[in-house]
Amino acid sequence: MTQEQQEPQVVDWQQRKAQIREQAHANRKAQENKDELSGTICEKFVALPAYATARTVMYYVDVRTEVRTRHYLPTALGHGKRIVVPWCLDGELELFHLENMDELAVGMYKILEPREELRQLPAKQVPIEELDLVMVPGVAFDRRGARMGHGLGYYDKLLEHARPDTPLVALAFECQLFPEIPVQQHDIFMDQIITEQANYPGRGR
């Protein structure tokens, strides 16, 4: 195939992703009762058999209009598990052992993240291989478990290093589901997607 034949396909693929991302953001912004629905979704997450058996669980801390997890984190901290949250360093996600909500503070982009003075403490750093269950955010999904993020690849780079037996579970509002998300070979599929309406088994990795 010539370069001229390839370029329209690339442009079309990028346009489709951009259109889905834009629609998903609009859907999520318009979603009513976010707090109530987020609570329902978080309760469904902790009801998973994989949660019951997990010792170390990664939660994301919500930003903007994502399914809200920060209100549930205090409850999660009482579950007797090692709770881990991600934070960004030079384009990579690092993992932080969260023991108290006071260890989080609003960062530069109004994102709730670990306090700067705590991040490099050896006791607070968690290797991704120790995660038994991973909660994943996203902009859009399909029912195969395909995920679309913000396009920066932070989570893709992190999740490719998770243990093969560690379930990747996405939280989303039903309005974030699309018939099909365009994917590339390196894209990572979710093992499950939880919305306020259903638990969808994904394709997994």
MDTraj code that builds the backbone (N, CA, C; nanometers):
import mdtraj as md
import numpy as np

residues = "MET THR GLN GLU GLN GLN GLU PRO GLN VAL VAL ASP TRP GLN GLN ARG LYS ALA GLN ILE ARG GLU GLN ALA HIS ALA ASN ARG LYS ALA GLN GLU ASN LYS ASP GLU LEU SER GLY THR ILE CYS GLU LYS PHE VAL ALA LEU PRO ALA TYR ALA THR ALA ARG THR VAL MET TYR TYR VAL ASP VAL ARG THR GLU VAL ARG THR ARG HIS TYR LEU PRO THR ALA LEU GLY HIS GLY LYS ARG ILE VAL VAL PRO TRP CYS LEU ASP GLY GLU LEU GLU LEU PHE HIS LEU GLU ASN MET ASP GLU LEU ALA VAL GLY MET TYR LYS ILE LEU GLU PRO ARG GLU GLU LEU ARG GLN LEU PRO ALA LYS GLN VAL PRO ILE GLU GLU LEU ASP LEU VAL MET VAL PRO GLY VAL ALA PHE ASP ARG ARG GLY ALA ARG MET GLY HIS GLY LEU GLY TYR TYR ASP LYS LEU LEU GLU HIS ALA ARG PRO ASP THR PRO LEU VAL ALA LEU ALA PHE GLU CYS GLN LEU PHE PRO GLU ILE PRO VAL GLN GLN HIS ASP ILE PHE MET ASP GLN ILE ILE THR GLU GLN ALA ASN TYR PRO GLY ARG GLY ARG".split()
xyz = np.array([
    [0.0853, -0.1198, 0.0000],
    [0.0000, 0.0000, 0.0000],
    [0.0889, 0.1248, 0.0000],
    [0.0566, 0.2200, -0.0871],
    [0.1370, 0.3411, -0.0954],
    [0.1056, 0.4338, 0.0206],
    [0.1959, 0.5316, 0.0410],
    [0.1745, 0.6288, 0.1486],
    [0.0467, 0.7080, 0.1248],
    [0.0189, 0.7355, -0.0049],
    [-0.1021, 0.8132, -0.0358],
    [-0.2285, 0.7367, 0.0030],
    [-0.2234, 0.6017, -0.0084],
    [-0.3398, 0.5208, 0.0280],
    [-0.3551, 0.5096, 0.1795],
    [-0.2429, 0.5137, 0.2513],
    [-0.2478, 0.4980, 0.3959],
    [-0.2977, 0.6231, 0.4669],
    [-0.2583, 0.7396, 0.4157],
    [-0.2854, 0.8644, 0.4878],
    [-0.4348, 0.8901, 0.5110],
    [-0.5237, 0.8699, 0.4114],
    [-0.6669, 0.8927, 0.4391],
    [-0.7203, 0.8032, 0.5504],
    [-0.6704, 0.6794, 0.5579],
    [-0.7156, 0.5894, 0.6638],
    [-0.6746, 0.6412, 0.8007],
    [-0.5510, 0.6912, 0.8105],
    [-0.5016, 0.7458, 0.9366],
    [-0.5846, 0.8661, 0.9783],
    [-0.6105, 0.9546, 0.8828],
    [-0.6903, 1.0741, 0.9122],
    [-0.8308, 1.0347, 0.9563],
    [-0.8907, 0.9376, 0.8845],
    [-1.0251, 0.8924, 0.9188],
    [-1.0285, 0.8335, 1.0602],
    [-0.9265, 0.7539, 1.0946],
    [-0.9183, 0.6927, 1.2277],
    [-0.9075, 0.8012, 1.3346],
    [-0.8241, 0.9002, 1.3113],
    [-0.8061, 1.0089, 1.4072],
    [-0.9342, 1.0909, 1.4208],
    [-1.0023, 1.1136, 1.3108],
    [-1.1271, 1.1896, 1.3141],
    [-1.2340, 1.1149, 1.3933],
    [-1.2431, 0.9848, 1.3723],
    [-1.3416, 0.9045, 1.4465],
    [-1.3154, 0.9113, 1.5960],
    [-1.1885, 0.8983, 1.6341],
    [-1.1551, 0.9058, 1.7758],
    [-1.1878, 1.0433, 1.8322],
    [-1.1558, 1.1480, 1.7570],
    [-1.1828, 1.2844, 1.8030],
    [-1.3323, 1.3075, 1.8195],
    [-1.4120, 1.2560, 1.7260],
    [-1.5573, 1.2735, 1.7336],
    [-1.6151, 1.1993, 1.8538],
    [-1.5690, 1.0761, 1.8761],
    [-1.6179, 0.9989, 1.9907],
    [-1.5767, 1.0663, 2.1207],
    [-1.4521, 1.1124, 2.1283],
    [-1.4039, 1.1772, 2.2506],
    [-1.4871, 1.3021, 2.2815],
    [-1.5144, 1.3805, 2.1778],
    [-1.5934, 1.5025, 2.1962],
    [-1.7356, 1.4692, 2.2416],
    [-1.7968, 1.3685, 2.1783],
    [-1.9328, 1.3292, 2.2156],
    [-1.9372, 1.2738, 2.3570],
    [-1.8377, 1.1936, 2.3926],
    [-1.8331, 1.1345, 2.5267],
    [-1.8194, 1.2424, 2.6339],
    [-1.7346, 1.3409, 2.6077],
    [-1.7205, 1.4519, 2.7029],
    [-1.8534, 1.5257, 2.7200],
    [-1.9222, 1.5493, 2.6089],
    [-2.0510, 1.6190, 2.6152],
    [-2.1539, 1.5354, 2.6914],
    [-2.1571, 1.4058, 2.6635],
    [-2.2508, 1.3169, 2.7327],
    [-2.2255, 1.3178, 2.8834],
    [-2.0983, 1.3075, 2.9190],
    [-2.0614, 1.2997, 3.0607],
    [-2.0922, 1.4306, 3.1321],
    [-2.0673, 1.5416, 3.0627],
    [-2.0961, 1.6720, 3.1224],
    [-2.2455, 1.6888, 3.1466],
    [-2.3271, 1.6372, 3.0553],
    [-2.4723, 1.6516, 3.0661],
    [-2.5352, 1.5506, 3.1619],
    [-2.4586, 1.4512, 3.2039],
    [-2.5122, 1.3467, 3.2915],
    [-2.5631, 1.4052, 3.4228],
    [-2.6854, 1.3751, 3.4565],
    [-2.7436, 1.4234, 3.5819],
    [-2.7146, 1.3250, 3.6947],
    [-2.7297, 1.3731, 3.8177],
    [-2.7148, 1.2884, 3.9383],
    [-2.5803, 1.2167, 3.9444],
    [-2.4730, 1.2883, 3.9095],
    [-2.3403, 1.2246, 3.9056],
    [-2.3006, 1.1682, 4.0410],
    [-2.3269, 1.2398, 4.1485],
    [-2.2873, 1.1911, 4.2804],
    [-2.3602, 1.0612, 4.3152],
    [-2.4900, 1.0600, 4.2929],
    [-2.5698, 0.9416, 4.3259],
    [-2.5276, 0.8212, 4.2406],
    [-2.5151, 0.8438, 4.1098],
    [-2.4772, 0.7343, 4.0209],
    [-2.3355, 0.6857, 4.0504],
    [-2.2464, 0.7790, 4.0821],
    [-2.1083, 0.7411, 4.1141],
    [-2.1040, 0.6527, 4.2375],
    [-2.1858, 0.6854, 4.3365],
    [-2.1918, 0.6019, 4.4563],
    [-2.2383, 0.4614, 4.4240],
    [-2.3379, 0.4504, 4.3371],
    [-2.3876, 0.3193, 4.2948],
    [-2.2793, 0.2397, 4.2235],
    [-2.2058, 0.3062, 4.1346],
    [-2.1008, 0.2391, 4.0576],
    [-1.9876, 0.1938, 4.1489],
    [-1.9484, 0.2777, 4.2432],
    [-1.8410, 0.2396, 4.3368],
    [-1.8834, 0.1210, 4.4244],
    [-2.0091, 0.1179, 4.4650],
    [-2.0580, 0.0046, 4.5445],
    [-2.0544, -0.1246, 4.4633],
    [-2.0827, -0.1150, 4.3347],
    [-2.0763, -0.2330, 4.2492],
    [-1.9317, -0.2795, 4.2322],
    [-1.8389, -0.1852, 4.2311],
    [-1.6973, -0.2204, 4.2202],
    [-1.6522, -0.3007, 4.3420],
    [-1.6878, -0.2538, 4.4614],
    [-1.6415, -0.3238, 4.5820],
    [-1.7182, -0.4539, 4.6069],
    [-1.8286, -0.4745, 4.5327],
    [-1.9028, -0.6003, 4.5442],
    [-1.8449, -0.7102, 4.4549],
    [-1.7456, -0.6769, 4.3725],
    [-1.6858, -0.7766, 4.2842],
    [-1.6130, -0.8842, 4.3648],
    [-1.6216, -1.0096, 4.3225],
    [-1.5421, -1.1137, 4.3878],
    [-1.3924, -1.0810, 4.3872],
    [-1.3456, -1.0177, 4.2808],
    [-1.2036, -0.9816, 4.2721],
    [-1.1649, -0.8804, 4.3789],
    [-1.2598, -0.7971, 4.4196],
    [-1.2314, -0.7002, 4.5257],
    [-1.2201, -0.7716, 4.6597],
    [-1.3058, -0.8694, 4.6816],
    [-1.3046, -0.9423, 4.8087],
    [-1.1712, -1.0126, 4.8313],
    [-1.1121, -1.0640, 4.7243],
    [-0.9881, -1.1407, 4.7389],
    [-0.8629, -1.0539, 4.7254],
    [-0.8774, -0.9313, 4.6756],
    [-0.7614, -0.8449, 4.6523],
    [-0.7053, -0.7903, 4.7840],
    [-0.5740, -0.7860, 4.7921],
    [-0.5075, -0.7246, 4.9063],
    [-0.4692, -0.5804, 4.8757],
    [-0.4269, -0.5534, 4.7518],
    [-0.3834, -0.4203, 4.7105],
    [-0.4678, -0.3764, 4.5916],
    [-0.5386, -0.2649, 4.6067],
    [-0.6332, -0.2183, 4.5046],
    [-0.5991, -0.0751, 4.4640],
    [-0.5921, -0.0508, 4.3337],
    [-0.5725, 0.0857, 4.2858],
    [-0.7060, 0.1500, 4.2541],
    [-0.7287, 0.2656, 4.3154],
    [-0.8402, 0.3533, 4.2816],
    [-0.7846, 0.4712, 4.2028],
    [-0.8602, 0.5236, 4.1078],
    [-0.8220, 0.6536, 4.0529],
    [-0.8937, 0.7614, 4.1337],
    [-0.8405, 0.8823, 4.1308],
    [-0.9062, 0.9967, 4.1940],
    [-0.9675, 1.0794, 4.0816],
    [-1.0982, 1.0975, 4.0848],
    [-1.1682, 1.1576, 3.9718],
    [-1.1260, 1.3017, 3.9447],
    [-1.1320, 1.3386, 3.8177],
    [-1.1131, 1.4766, 3.7736],
    [-1.2293, 1.5138, 3.6833],
    [-1.2634, 1.6414, 3.6856],
    [-1.3710, 1.6957, 3.6033],
    [-1.4996, 1.6133, 3.6159],
    [-1.5460, 1.5537, 3.5055],
    [-1.6785, 1.4897, 3.5083],
    [-1.6705, 1.3369, 3.5114],
    [-1.5561, 1.2815, 3.5498],
    [-1.5437, 1.1357, 3.5600],
    [-1.6349, 1.0823, 3.6704],
    [-1.6623, 0.9517, 3.6647],
    [-1.7301, 0.8873, 3.7776],
    [-1.6536, 0.9234, 3.9044],
    [-1.7240, 0.9771, 4.0022],
    [-1.6595, 1.0347, 4.1199],
    [-1.6215, 0.9270, 4.2209],
    [-1.4933, 0.9232, 4.2486],
    [-1.4411, 0.8240, 4.3431],
    [-1.3957, 0.8859, 4.4740],
    [-1.3662, 1.0152, 4.4732],
    [-1.3085, 1.0772, 4.5936],
    [-1.4039, 1.0704, 4.7127],
    [-1.5347, 1.0717, 4.6864],
    [-1.6309, 1.0637, 4.7968],
    [-1.6355, 0.9227, 4.8553],
    [-1.5938, 0.8232, 4.7750],
    [-1.5973, 0.6847, 4.8221],
    [-1.4662, 0.6419, 4.8864],
    [-1.3599, 0.7117, 4.8567],
    [-1.2284, 0.6717, 4.9070],
    [-1.2234, 0.6575, 5.0598],
    [-1.2853, 0.7491, 5.1389],
    [-1.2825, 0.7288, 5.2840],
    [-1.3427, 0.5946, 5.3262],
    [-1.4484, 0.5516, 5.2572],
    [-1.5073, 0.4208, 5.2851],
    [-1.4101, 0.3095, 5.2477],
    [-1.3468, 0.3222, 5.1325],
    [-1.2518, 0.2213, 5.0870],
    [-1.1358, 0.2059, 5.1840],
    [-1.0945, 0.3169, 5.2452],
    [-0.9823, 0.3114, 5.3390],
    [-1.0156, 0.2299, 5.4636],
    [-1.1445, 0.2056, 5.4858],
    [-1.1860, 0.1248, 5.5998],
    [-1.2088, -0.0213, 5.5671],
    [-1.1734, -0.0634, 5.4458],
    [-1.1985, -0.2005, 5.4021],
    [-1.0867, -0.2978, 5.4389],
    [-0.9818, -0.2488, 5.5020],
    [-0.8732, -0.3380, 5.5409],
    [-0.7827, -0.3787, 5.4266],
    [-0.7829, -0.3018, 5.3195],
    [-0.6975, -0.3308, 5.2043],
    [-0.5931, -0.2207, 5.1886],
    [-0.4890, -0.2499, 5.1132],
    [-0.3918, -0.1458, 5.0812],
    [-0.4459, -0.0700, 4.9596],
    [-0.4817, 0.0556, 4.9816],
    [-0.5401, 0.1385, 4.8761],
    [-0.4283, 0.2207, 4.8118],
    [-0.4251, 0.2168, 4.6796],
    [-0.3213, 0.2846, 4.6027],
    [-0.3881, 0.3825, 4.5067],
    [-0.3289, 0.5017, 4.4923],
    [-0.3786, 0.5991, 4.3940],
    [-0.2623, 0.6430, 4.3045],
    [-0.2916, 0.6747, 4.1785],
    [-0.1843, 0.7170, 4.0865],
    [-0.1631, 0.8681, 4.0911],
    [-0.0437, 0.9079, 4.0537],
    [-0.0137, 1.0498, 4.0335],
    [0.0879, 1.0597, 3.9215],
    [0.0952, 1.1753, 3.8574],
    [0.1739, 1.1893, 3.7355],
    [0.3088, 1.2552, 3.7627],
    [0.4145, 1.1949, 3.7103],
    [0.5496, 1.2496, 3.7192],
    [0.6145, 1.2393, 3.5820],
    [0.6394, 1.3549, 3.5199],
    [0.7072, 1.3592, 3.3896],
    [0.6404, 1.2681, 3.2865],
    [0.5087, 1.2722, 3.2806],
    [0.4355, 1.1953, 3.1809],
    [0.4148, 1.0491, 3.2136],
    [0.4551, 1.0060, 3.3325],
    [0.4370, 0.8676, 3.3759],
    [0.3536, 0.8657, 3.5036],
    [0.2743, 0.7619, 3.5213],
    [0.1961, 0.7484, 3.6430],
    [0.2757, 0.6710, 3.7478],
    [0.2876, 0.7298, 3.8655],
    [0.3495, 0.6649, 3.9808],
    [0.2379, 0.6208, 4.0760],
    [0.2665, 0.5259, 4.1630],
    [0.1648, 0.4707, 4.2526],
    [0.1968, 0.5039, 4.3974],
    [0.0942, 0.5481, 4.4689],
    [0.1085, 0.5988, 4.6059],
    [0.0173, 0.5212, 4.7002],
    [0.0721, 0.4737, 4.8102],
    [-0.0074, 0.4035, 4.9118],
    [-0.0816, 0.5070, 4.9957],
    [-0.2139, 0.5116, 4.9787],
    [-0.2972, 0.6091, 5.0494],
    [-0.3511, 0.5484, 5.1784],
    [-0.3251, 0.6148, 5.2896],
    [-0.3734, 0.5669, 5.4189],
    [-0.4718, 0.6624, 5.4848],
    [-0.4734, 0.7875, 5.4377],
    [-0.5605, 0.8885, 5.4967],
    [-0.5906, 0.9942, 5.3921],
    [-0.7130, 1.0442, 5.3891],
    [-0.7496, 1.1456, 5.2905],
    [-0.6691, 1.2744, 5.3083],
    [-0.6148, 1.2969, 5.4273],
    [-0.5325, 1.4163, 5.4499],
    [-0.4013, 1.4106, 5.3736],
    [-0.3673, 1.2928, 5.3199],
    [-0.2452, 1.2798, 5.2412],
    [-0.2627, 1.3321, 5.0988],
    [-0.3845, 1.3709, 5.0629],
    [-0.4127, 1.4265, 4.9313],
    [-0.4296, 1.5776, 4.9399],
    [-0.3893, 1.6464, 4.8337],
    [-0.4051, 1.7912, 4.8260],
    [-0.4330, 1.8290, 4.6815],
    [-0.4947, 1.9444, 4.6607],
    [-0.5243, 1.9915, 4.5253],
    [-0.3951, 2.0384, 4.4597],
    [-0.3637, 1.9812, 4.3431],
    [-0.2402, 2.0125, 4.2733],
    [-0.2561, 2.1241, 4.1726],
    [-0.1583, 2.1328, 4.0838],
    [-0.1481, 2.2444, 3.9908],
    [-0.2700, 2.2567, 3.8995],
    [-0.3232, 2.1447, 3.8535],
    [-0.4352, 2.1482, 3.7597],
    [-0.5678, 2.1175, 3.8296],
    [-0.5744, 2.1507, 3.9580],
    [-0.6943, 2.1292, 4.0404],
    [-0.7270, 1.9803, 4.0521],
    [-0.6241, 1.8984, 4.0387],
    [-0.6393, 1.7540, 4.0545],
    [-0.5968, 1.7156, 4.1950],
    [-0.6782, 1.6360, 4.2599],
    [-0.6452, 1.5884, 4.3946],
    [-0.5384, 1.4810, 4.3817],
    [-0.4228, 1.5048, 4.4441],
    [-0.3104, 1.4133, 4.4303],
    [-0.2307, 1.4066, 4.5602],
    [-0.1428, 1.3065, 4.5730],
    [-0.0652, 1.2951, 4.6967],
    [0.0167, 1.4209, 4.7252],
    [0.0267, 1.4536, 4.8524],
    [0.1064, 1.5698, 4.8913],
    [0.2510, 1.5507, 4.8466],
    [0.3102, 1.6589, 4.8000],
    [0.4434, 1.6517, 4.7414],
    [0.5478, 1.5969, 4.8377],
    [0.5371, 1.6340, 4.9658],
    [0.6384, 1.5919, 5.0625],
    [0.6297, 1.4436, 5.0979],
    [0.5191, 1.3775, 5.0554],
    [0.5007, 1.2353, 5.0880],
    [0.5347, 1.1424, 4.9720],
    [0.5394, 1.1960, 4.8515],
    [0.5448, 1.1115, 4.7321],
    [0.6678, 1.0220, 4.7247],
    [0.7803, 1.0722, 4.7677],
    [0.9051, 0.9971, 4.7512],
    [0.9409, 0.9119, 4.8725],
    [0.8543, 0.9099, 4.9727],
    [0.8824, 0.8244, 5.0874],
    [0.8769, 0.6782, 5.0433],
    [0.9789, 0.5988, 5.0745],
    [0.9812, 0.4593, 5.0293],
    [0.8565, 0.3808, 5.0689],
    [0.8020, 0.4065, 5.1877],
    [0.6845, 0.3330, 5.2347],
    [0.5588, 0.3662, 5.1544],
    [0.5625, 0.4777, 5.0815],
    [0.4452, 0.5222, 5.0051],
    [0.4497, 0.4777, 4.8595],
    [0.5632, 0.4296, 4.8134],
    [0.5780, 0.3893, 4.6742],
    [0.5407, 0.2418, 4.6568],
    [0.4575, 0.2158, 4.5561],
    [0.4070, 0.0797, 4.5341],
    [0.4397, 0.0360, 4.3913],
    [0.5088, -0.0760, 4.3744],
    [0.5322, -0.1293, 4.2391],
    [0.4013, -0.1800, 4.1785],
    [0.3837, -0.1583, 4.0510],
    [0.2576, -0.1976, 3.9878],
    [0.2356, -0.3489, 3.9943],
    [0.3430, -0.4258, 4.0046],
    [0.3296, -0.5711, 4.0116],
    [0.2576, -0.6171, 4.1382],
    [0.2474, -0.5280, 4.2367],
    [0.1808, -0.5647, 4.3620],
    [0.0303, -0.5381, 4.3598],
    [-0.0196, -0.4792, 4.2532],
    [-0.1634, -0.4518, 4.2440],
    [-0.2396, -0.5803, 4.2134],
    [-0.3453, -0.6048, 4.2909],
    [-0.4313, -0.7217, 4.2699],
    [-0.5587, -0.6884, 4.1935],
    [-0.5908, -0.5591, 4.1860],
    [-0.7113, -0.5123, 4.1166],
    [-0.6893, -0.3657, 4.0821],
    [-0.7256, -0.3278, 3.9596],
    [-0.7021, -0.1902, 3.9141],
    [-0.8326, -0.1274, 3.8665],
    [-0.8671, -0.0136, 3.9257],
    [-0.9809, 0.0677, 3.8813],
    [-0.9292, 0.1671, 3.7779],
    [-0.9958, 0.1729, 3.6621],
    [-0.9454, 0.2526, 3.5502],
    [-1.0504, 0.3554, 3.5070],
    [-1.0095, 0.4818, 3.4916],
    [-1.1008, 0.5818, 3.4356],
    [-1.0912, 0.5816, 3.2834],
    [-1.1742, 0.6591, 3.2182],
    [-1.1665, 0.6711, 3.0734],
    [-1.2696, 0.7696, 3.0226],
    [-1.2534, 0.8106, 2.8994],
    [-1.3473, 0.9040, 2.8369],
    [-1.4612, 0.8283, 2.7694],
    [-1.4268, 0.7194, 2.6992],
    [-1.5282, 0.6419, 2.6276],
    [-1.4862, 0.4951, 2.6242],
    [-1.5860, 0.4075, 2.6118],
    [-1.5627, 0.2631, 2.6088],
    [-1.6606, 0.1992, 2.5113],
    [-1.6287, 0.0749, 2.4701],
    [-1.7319, -0.0068, 2.4069],
    [-1.7457, -0.1359, 2.4869],
    [-1.8436, -0.2174, 2.4504],
    [-1.8748, -0.3342, 2.5339],
    [-1.7760, -0.4496, 2.5166],
    [-1.6780, -0.4329, 2.4291],
    [-1.5685, -0.5307, 2.4208],
    [-1.4648, -0.5028, 2.5294],
    [-1.4734, -0.3834, 2.5885],
    [-1.3725, -0.3427, 2.6841],
    [-1.2700, -0.2476, 2.6259],
    [-1.2873, -0.2066, 2.5002],
    [-1.1975, -0.1071, 2.4415],
    [-1.2150, 0.0248, 2.5153],
    [-1.1045, 0.0928, 2.5376],
    [-1.1043, 0.2154, 2.6178],
    [-1.0414, 0.3302, 2.5402],
    [-1.0992, 0.4491, 2.5559],
    [-1.0409, 0.5708, 2.5019],
    [-1.0155, 0.6671, 2.6173],
    [-0.8911, 0.7103, 2.6315],
    [-0.8575, 0.8074, 2.7345],
    [-0.8510, 0.9469, 2.6755],
    [-0.7666, 1.0301, 2.7334],
    [-0.7529, 1.1673, 2.6849],
    [-0.6519, 1.1787, 2.5711],
    [-0.5914, 1.0669, 2.5331],
    [-0.4991, 1.0679, 2.4207],
    [-0.3538, 1.0851, 2.4586],
    [-0.3236, 1.0882, 2.5879],
    [-0.1858, 1.1095, 2.6327],
    [-0.1144, 0.9790, 2.6660],
    [-0.1893, 0.8706, 2.6777],
    [-0.1293, 0.7398, 2.6965],
    [-0.0798, 0.7085, 2.8362],
    [-0.1145, 0.7912, 2.9357],
    [-0.0653, 0.7674, 3.0717],
    [-0.1044, 0.6285, 3.1222],
    [-0.2321, 0.5964, 3.1089],
    [-0.2801, 0.4688, 3.1631],
    [-0.2329, 0.3507, 3.0794],
    [-0.2245, 0.3669, 2.9476],
    [-0.1745, 0.2578, 2.8639],
    [-0.0327, 0.2197, 2.9060],
    [0.0509, 0.3213, 2.9301],
    [0.1901, 0.2951, 2.9692],
    [0.1967, 0.2269, 3.1047],
    [0.1057, 0.2633, 3.1952],
    [0.1047, 0.2010, 3.3276],
    [0.0513, 0.0575, 3.3207],
    [-0.0629, 0.0409, 3.2554],
    [-0.1339, -0.0867, 3.2612],
    [-0.0618, -0.1990, 3.1877],
    [0.0232, -0.1654, 3.0921],
    [0.0943, -0.2715, 3.0213],
    [0.1921, -0.3451, 3.1133],
    [0.2202, -0.2865, 3.2299],
    [0.3117, -0.3495, 3.3255],
    [0.2389, -0.4205, 3.4395],
    [0.1059, -0.4141, 3.4402],
    [0.0311, -0.4849, 3.5446],
    [0.0431, -0.6355, 3.5239],
    [0.0311, -0.7111, 3.6322],
    [0.0352, -0.8567, 3.6207],
    [-0.0767, -0.9054, 3.5280],
    [-0.0514, -1.0085, 3.4500],
    [-0.1553, -1.0597, 3.3595],
    [-0.2813, -1.1058, 3.4325],
    [-0.2665, -1.1484, 3.5596],
    [-0.3828, -1.1977, 3.6337],
    [-0.4533, -1.0883, 3.7124],
    [-0.4086, -0.9634, 3.6995],
    [-0.4712, -0.8528, 3.7716],
    [-0.5859, -0.7955, 3.6885],
    [-0.7117, -0.8037, 3.7347],
    [-0.8236, -0.7509, 3.6574],
    [-0.8160, -0.5989, 3.6428],
    [-0.8449, -0.5525, 3.5227],
    [-0.8561, -0.4090, 3.4936],
    [-1.0043, -0.3777, 3.4808],
    [-1.0570, -0.2982, 3.5738],
    [-1.2005, -0.2715, 3.5787],
    [-1.2254, -0.1222, 3.5605],
    [-1.2949, -0.0870, 3.4550],
    [-1.3250, 0.0531, 3.4263],
    [-1.4562, 0.0938, 3.4907],
    [-1.4605, 0.2176, 3.5398],
    [-1.5850, 0.2768, 3.5887],
    [-1.6298, 0.3817, 3.4878],
    [-1.7573, 0.3799, 3.4539],
    [-1.8090, 0.4751, 3.3550],
    [-1.9581, 0.4933, 3.3751],
    [-2.0085, 0.6065, 3.3308],
    [-2.1524, 0.6244, 3.3191],
    [-2.1969, 0.5550, 3.1902],
    [-2.3193, 0.5091, 3.1872],
    [-2.3716, 0.4409, 3.0687],
    [-2.3574, 0.5282, 2.9435],
    [-2.3670, 0.6591, 2.9607],
    [-2.3596, 0.7509, 2.8467],
    [-2.2204, 0.7555, 2.7829],
    [-2.1218, 0.6920, 2.8448],
    [-1.9862, 0.6889, 2.7896],
    [-1.9622, 0.5666, 2.7018],
    [-2.0626, 0.4811, 2.6875],
    [-2.0476, 0.3606, 2.6056],
    [-2.0878, 0.3889, 2.4612],
    [-2.0060, 0.3389, 2.3682],
    [-2.0295, 0.3570, 2.2252],
    [-2.0286, 0.2200, 2.1575],
    [-2.0900, 0.2084, 2.0387],
    [-2.0939, 0.0788, 1.9710],
    [-1.9550, 0.0207, 1.9452],
    [-1.8601, 0.1068, 1.9078],
    [-1.7245, 0.0572, 1.8828],
    [-1.6245, 0.1707, 1.8969],
    [-1.5183, 0.1459, 1.9732],
    [-1.4088, 0.2401, 1.9886],
    [-1.2967, 0.1981, 1.8933],
    [-1.2473, 0.2891, 1.8090],
    [-1.1336, 0.2530, 1.7229],
    [-1.0119, 0.2197, 1.8087],
    [-0.9463, 0.1098, 1.7785],
    [-0.8316, 0.0675, 1.8593],
    [-0.7106, 0.0426, 1.7695],
    [-0.5940, 0.0492, 1.8338],
    [-0.4683, 0.0122, 1.7687],
    [-0.4124, -0.1119, 1.8380],
    [-0.3084, -0.1654, 1.7797],
    [-0.2545, -0.2916, 1.8298],
    [-0.2078, -0.2821, 1.9750],
    [-0.1563, -0.1653, 2.0137],
    [-0.1011, -0.1514, 2.1483],
    [-0.2068, -0.1187, 2.2535],
    [-0.3298, -0.0893, 2.2113],
    [-0.4334, -0.0510, 2.3069],
    [-0.4675, -0.1675, 2.4000],
    [-0.4947, -0.1330, 2.5249],
    [-0.5235, -0.2336, 2.6270],
    [-0.6736, -0.2383, 2.6533],
    [-0.7300, -0.3588, 2.6509],
    [-0.8727, -0.3770, 2.6747],
    [-0.8986, -0.4001, 2.8238],
    [-1.0158, -0.3563, 2.8674],
    [-1.0571, -0.3776, 3.0056],
    [-1.1125, -0.5194, 3.0231],
    [-1.0972, -0.5727, 3.1435],
    [-1.1572, -0.7013, 3.1761],
    [-1.3049, -0.6870, 3.2110],
    [-1.3426, -0.5662, 3.2543],
    [-1.4819, -0.5408, 3.2906],
    [-1.5070, -0.3906, 3.2911],
    [-1.6292, -0.3528, 3.2569],
    [-1.6724, -0.2129, 3.2662],
    [-1.7967, -0.2097, 3.3543],
    [-1.7940, -0.1244, 3.4553],
    [-1.9077, -0.1111, 3.5455],
    [-1.9731, 0.0242, 3.5218],
    [-2.1029, 0.0220, 3.4914],
    [-2.1818, 0.1450, 3.4837],
    [-2.2946, 0.1372, 3.5857],
    [-2.3751, 0.2425, 3.5910],
    [-2.4870, 0.2421, 3.6844],
    [-2.5930, 0.1392, 3.6449],
    [-2.5892, 0.0949, 3.5191],
    [-2.6922, 0.0026, 3.4698],
    [-2.6487, -0.1434, 3.4645],
    [-2.5194, -0.1668, 3.4425],
    [-2.4760, -0.3060, 3.4195],
    [-2.3267, -0.3224, 3.4446],
    [-2.2872, -0.4497, 3.4585],
    [-2.1464, -0.4878, 3.4575],
    [-2.1203, -0.5575, 3.3242],
    [-2.0337, -0.5006, 3.2421],
    [-2.0062, -0.5574, 3.1111],
    [-1.8730, -0.6305, 3.1127],
    [-1.8711, -0.7605, 3.0778],
    [-1.7432, -0.8310, 3.0691],
    [-1.6678, -0.7860, 2.9451],
    [-1.5462, -0.7413, 2.9630],
    [-1.4658, -0.6986, 2.8490],
    [-1.3838, -0.8136, 2.7930],
    [-1.3061, -0.7820, 2.6953],
    [-1.2244, -0.8827, 2.6293],
    [-1.0985, -0.9155, 2.7097],
    [-1.0542, -0.8174, 2.7889],
    [-0.9307, -0.8369, 2.8643],
    [-0.8087, -0.8271, 2.7754],
    [-0.6929, -0.8520, 2.8364],
    [-0.5684, -0.8355, 2.7602],
    [-0.5326, -0.9617, 2.6825],
])
top = md.Topology()
chain = top.add_chain()
for i, resn in enumerate(residues, 1):
    res = top.add_residue(resn, chain, resSeq=i)
    for name in ("N", "CA", "C"):
        top.add_atom(name, md.element.get_by_symbol(name[0]), res)
traj = md.Trajectory(xyz[None], top)
